[in-house]
């Protein structure tokens, strides 16, 4: 199997878990293993579980002072006491969820498998579905119609159209891998095989940007983030994209790294990209040039958070926590007892962080 096919199998699920649960298996779990009936995760609400806080969780963030985490089978939990206790939220789907982002204490979005985009208006207690893979495929196909009129002028339209037709043939199975909003109205969701959507009205309407990326290989888009007027996307094979307002496209940046990037962070004028095998690269000129950061690990990174003081804290697949006090120039391993492979990290308060992984949430006090 070549590297391209192998990377596509990984699906970039926060660089932590390379195992996905098939809809049929999930349906049997939710509706009774003895029934033998298939129930689509898009049509099946997430089931309550006593052990959800100790199960696979893929992402965590803050909604004001509240912690909100998402994971397998549509599980979403929240905590108002810095992770000491958790409450499970009401979720209309049972698809695996991969990322969550809040712009304030009330309004947030979660994304995941089957093209799911969910929205909460009450700090993560209740969720509604804004988009799924069925609708996403329809929007992708409709979005190609104007391009087909310019087929003779743009030979790549054929390639784009072929990929969109494949999406529709495969069905609603493509996952979103990350979500980021600049404010309550403007946001992006990115995912597998160049899947990218934008909204300008808080998710009431989503627009496909499938033809607006310099990604001819249709590599997975693993992470999206932004600040001020800058928006960046990280993906497979050293792919880093920056939004260009003039062309209204995400243009590719030259990077010295050919492995996949899984997380992005910024502090002051530093943009830092985190990849596999301990690779970290830093730019101080909006991605024009890059320098490799010092890292005390050879594990792949899964996520990073920037503290109020500008320090960066990154986590790895090997259950490691690394701290940078110099805006990403160097990262040092912290003496943290690893309880699991880590998938995501956020600030928990009182100079502590909340970290998710294969066995739920761990609260770590920083030295």
C-alpha positions, 0 to 999 in steps of 0.5 A: 500500500502506498503512502497516499492510500495509507494516509487516507485510511488514517483519516486524521482523527486527531492523530490519536485513534485510527479505528472507526466504528461502522454505522452498522456496528454503532446502530447495533450498539444503540438499538440492541445487538440482538435486533439485527436492524440497521439504524443510521447514526444520522437518524439516531440520537446519542444514547445516555451512558454512565461511563461516557466521561471515561470513554473515547473523547476526541476534543475539548474546549471551553464555553465561558467557564464551562468545559465541553467535550465530544467523542464517539457515538455522538457523546457530548459532556460538559462540566461546570466544576473544572472537570470534577463532574460531568453531565451528558448533553442531548444530541440528535445524532450518534455519529462520532464527533471529532471537534468542538469550538465555542465563540462565547459561553453560549454559542458553539459548534461540533463536527464529526463523521457522516458530515455532521455539523451541530450547533448549541445555543446554551453552552453545550447542554442541547444541540441541533443539527445544521448539516449532515453528509446528505446535505453536504453532498447535495451542496457540493454537487450544486456548487459545481454547476457554475464551474462546469460552464467554464470547463474549457477554461479550467481543466481541473474542473473535470477532476473536481467534478469526478471527486464530487460525484464519488462523494455522492456515490459513496454516500454521507460518509465523509467526516469533518475533522475540525471547526473554527468560528471567528464570531457567532456568524462566520465560521469554517468546517474542514475535513477529509478529502478537501472537505471544506464549508463556510458559513456567514450566518451562524450555520443557518446556511453552509457554502462549499469551498471545495474548489477554493483550495490549492489542494490538487491531491484532495488531501485531508484538511485536519485543522483550521484556526484564525485570528484578526483577518488571518485564517489557516488550514493544516493538512496531509503531506505538509499541506498548509493553506492561508486564506487570500482575501483578494482571490478568495481562495485558500492558497498553499504555503511552502513548507519544509515538511512532507508529513501531516500537520494535525494542529495549529497555534498562534501567539503574538506574531508566531504561527506554529504547526504541529505534525508527526514524529515530534515535528513542529514548525514555526513562522513569524511572517505569516507562513512565508518562511518556517523554522523547525522548533526544538521538541523533546519527543518523537511522537505525533502531536494531536493538539495545542492550546495557548494560555493567557500568558502566551505559553503553548501547551501541546499534547501527543499521541504517546500521552505526553504534555509539552510546554513552550515559554518562548512562543513556540521556539522550543517545547519541553516535556512536562513530568506528567503521568500519562494515563492514555493517548491524548487527543485534545487539550484546553485550559481548565483554570487555575493554571491547569489544563483538561486533556481528552483521550481514549479513556475520557478526560484528565485534568493536569496541573501545570508546574 
